[in-house]
């Protein structure tokens, strides 16, 4: 058995539902990686920080740089409080940060949360900035979770994550492939915010609605879905292409939610059926896995050829934080942690910048 790493994985996703912290044990035994998810916690954003992160894409360069430092300090304080609360020790923090810009076709990706500031405030070694190198190598810089699917969750044929966006990962011809299918929770949260609710718990409101055929057709006709993978998307695409279609549709919130879920599930089912991977078992994680109506609709669209598997709530909610913990371990050991078969980069890479606390 190799070294047992104790890592604090930290993740903030595009759905802006808060910061996920996961204390993980990760080790290599018999040439296979293993993990334990220990203490985990989700820290919600207060309205001020939520608004800053949501609108970071529009900030002038100087204010964006200032937020990068502020958010790094905030992350450091949350890490310190978490470790003290549970009496935990770690070898390092692996932090995803929060994506403010993601335009890989222009060679741009940026994750807020300055690594040096995070290290100084927490007093811990930090590994972060896992996307930039891949983008410099001509890749999408996303999705990154497939390395975790490959090394920690290989018993599943497919791994689907339903966060702000939906991404999928699978093995085909002895290689791992993955890409962002499209949307998951971003449009749902956009709709519930308008009625003063953070999210539609369990999809109960969506379940009472009906399909708006015009909107469904418009969403299904979006150009992104026709693009070949590797591909990734983010908040920019959502605000530019999706929000106008939703906002100009005069319908009840229940009908809009219902329609968006049907759209999401149709696109996911199409993506899976195109791969001709029959009789699969698929792991579903991310906040969408807790939306009963979303999961039921997805299984209905997939039919009997693909069985949806919902894991423990801890894995649903903290899988991505776990994956970044693993990516940090692989970076420390100088192993590949970003797969070019997934991102379309010129080559696989060992990605992540390392920071040490300074006095």
N, C-alpha and C positions, 0 to 999 in steps of 0.2 A: 504494500500500500504506500502510495506517495504522500507528500505533505498534505495535511488537512488545512485548507485555507478557511479562515473566518472572515467573511466579507459582508459589508453593508451595501446592498444594491439599492440604488435610488433612481426612480423613474417618474417623469411627468409627461403625460401623453397629450395628444392634440385635443382631446375632449375637455381638457382643463378641469377635470374633476378633483385635482389635488396631487400631492406628492405621495408616492408609494415608497415605503422603506421596508426592506426585507433583510433580516439577518440570516445569512446562509452559511452552511458548511459545504465545501466543495472539495472533492478529492478524486484521485485517479487510482483505480484498483483493477488489476488484471486487464490492463490496456483499455479500460472503459471509465468514463466519467460518472460520478455519482453525486447526489446532492441531498441535503436536508434543509427544509424551510423551517426556520425557528420562529422567533418573535417577528411579527409583521405589524405594520400600522399604516394607515392612510391619513395624511394631514390635509384638510381642506384649505383652500385659499380664502383669505378674507376678501371683501369686495374690492379693496384698493389694489391688492396684488393681482387678483383675477383680471381686473381691467387693464393693468399694466402689461401683463403677459399676453392677453388677448389682442391688444392693440400694438404690441411691440413691432410688428411688421411695418407700421406706419411711422415709427419714430425717426427723427433725424439722427444722423450717425453718432453725434456726441451723446444724446440722451440714451440711445441704444447701448452705447459703451458703458454708460453710468448704470443702466439697469442690469447689464451683464455682471458688474461688480456687486451691486446690491443683492441680486438674486443669489450669487455665489455665497455671499455672507449669510443670507437667509437659510440657504441649504446647509451651511456649516452649523448654524445654530440648531436647526431641526435634527441634524445628525447627532450633535452633542447631547441634546435633551433626550433623544431616543436611547442612546447608549447608556446614559446615566439612569434613566427611568428603569431599564431592565437589567442594569448591572452587567453589561456586555463588554467584551473586548473584541477587537478586530485586528486583522493584518492591514486592511486598507478599505477605503470607500470606492465603489465603482459607480459613477454618476453619469446618467444619460443627459441631464440638464433638461431644458425646455426648448423645443425647436421654434425659433422665431422666423427663420427664412429657410425655405427648401426649394431651390430651383436648380436641380442638378444639371439640366440641359445648358445652363449658363455657368456651370462650375461653382454654384453657390449653395452652401448649407451652413446654418449657424445654430448652435445650441447655447442658449443663455445659461449662465451659472459658472462664472470664472473659477477655474480649477485651483489657482493659487489662493484666491480668497476663501474658497471652500476648505482647503487644507489648513490655512492659517486659523480660521474661525473654529474648525472642529478639532484641530490639533492632531489630525490623522493624515496619513499618506492617501493620495487621491489618484485614481485613474479615470480620465474622462475624455471627451471629444472623440467619440468612436466613429464618426461619420466622415470627417474632413478628408482623411487620406484616401478613402475609396473614391470620393468625388474627384480628387486630384488625379486619380488613376483612370478617370473616365467612366466611373460607375455611378449608380443612382444614390449611393450612400444609404440605401434602404431596400427592403426591410432588413433589419439586423437580427431579429429573433430566430431565423432559421438555423443559426449555429447551435442554439439551444435545443431546437427540435432534432437536429442531427445527432447531437452528443448526449442529450439527457432524456429525450422523449421518442426514441427511434421505434418504440413498439406501435406507434400510430402511423397509418399510411399517409394521413393528411393532418396538418395542424392549422386551424383557422383562429385568428385573433380578431375579436370584434371590439376594438377600442373606438377612438374617434373615427378612424378609417378601418376598413377590413383588409387584412392581408392573409395570404395563404402560403403554405410551404409543403413540399412533397418531394419524394425521391422518384426519379424517372431515368432510366438508362444509367443506373448507378451514380447519378449526380443529384445534388440537392438543388431544387429550383424554388423560387418564391417571388412574390410580387404583391403590390397593393392592388386588390380587386377594385376597390372604390370606397364607398361610404359605409359607415355603421352608425355610430352614436352622434356624430357631429350634427347632422340635420335634425335628429330627434331632439337633442338638447337645445338646438336653435329654436325649435318650435315650442318646447315647454317653457323656455325662458320668457317667451312672450306672454304667458299666462301666469308668470311668477312662480314657476315650479322648476327645480333644478333638473329633474328627470322624471320620466314616466315609469314609476316603480312597477316592475314585473310586466310592463307593457299593458297594464290594465285599461288605460284610456285608449290606446291604439286598438285594442281588441274590440272596442265598441264601435269603431269606425267602419267605413266602407271605402272601396277603391275608387279613386278619381281617375278615370281612364285617360283623360287628356294629359294630366300631370305624369302618370305612370309612363305613357308613351314618350313624353318629352325627356324624362329622366333616362329612360332606356336608350334613347337616341343620342346621348352625349358622346362626343367623339372619343373621349378617353377610353371608353370600353372597347373600341375597335383597335386600339394600339396593341402591338405585340409586346410581350414582356421580354426582357426585364423592364419594369416601369414602376414608378412610385408617384404618389401624389400627396397633397397636403392642404393646408388651410387656404393658400392662395387660390387653388383650383376650386375649392368649395365656395369661397366668397364670390369668385368671378362667374362661375358657370352654374352652380347649383342654387345658391341663395335667391337669385332673381326669379328662377322658375317656381320656387316654393312661395316666395313673398308675393308674387303677382297672381297666385291662385286663391280665389275667394272661396274658402271652404272652412268647415269647422276644424279645430285642432285635432280632434279624434280622427277625422277623415284624412287629414294630411299625414298624421303619424302612421296610420294604417297603410296608406299608399306608399310612403317611404320605406316601410318595412318590407312590403311586397316587392318593391323595386330592389332593395338591397339583396333580398333572398333570391330573386330571379337572377341577378348578376352573379351571385356566388354559385348558384346551381349551374348556370351556363359555363362558368369558368371550370368547374370540376368535371362536368360532362365532356367538355372539349378535350380534356386530357385522356379520356377513355380509360380512366382508372376505376374499373368496376369492383363492386363488393369491397368497399373500403370501410375502415373505421376512422372517424375523424374527431380529433380532440378540439373542443371549442373553449377558448378562454377570452378574457377581457370582459368589460362591463356588460356587453351584449349577451353574454352567456347567462346572465342573471335575469334577462328579459324573457319571461316565459312565452309571450306571444311571438317574439322574434325567433326563438328556438323552435317552437311548434311550426311556424310558417316555413322556416328553413328545412325542417325534416320533411314537410309536405312537398316542397318544391324539389327536393333531392330524390324522393321516392325510396324504394327499398334497396337500391344499389349502394347507398352510402349511409352508414349508421352514425348518428351524431352522439358523441360521448362527452358528457359534462362532468368534469372532475370535481374535486373538493373546492369549496369556496376559496380557500387559501391559494390554491394554484390558479383558479380563475382570476383572482384579483392581483396576485403578485408574481405571475409568471414572467412578465417583462422585467421586473426588478431582479428576479433570479437570473435571467439571461444576461443582464448587464454585469451581474456579479461574476458569472462564468466568463464573460468576455474580458473582464478585468484580470481574472486568474490566467487566462490564455495569454494576455498581453504581458503579464509579469513573467510567464514561462517562455515568452517569445514563440508561441505557437500561433498558427493561423486562426483568426477569429472573425474575418469577414470573407465570405465566399464569392468569388467572381461569377460563378454560375448563377448566383442569385442577383447580383447587382449589375452585371454587365461590364465590370471593370476589366482593365487589361490583364490583371492577375489577382490572385488571392492576396490578402494582406494581414499583417498583425498590426491592428489599429489601436490607438489610444495614447493620450499624453499623460505623463506621470508627474505629479507635483508633491513636494514635501513641505511640511509646515516650516515657516521661517520665524525666527523670534520677532 
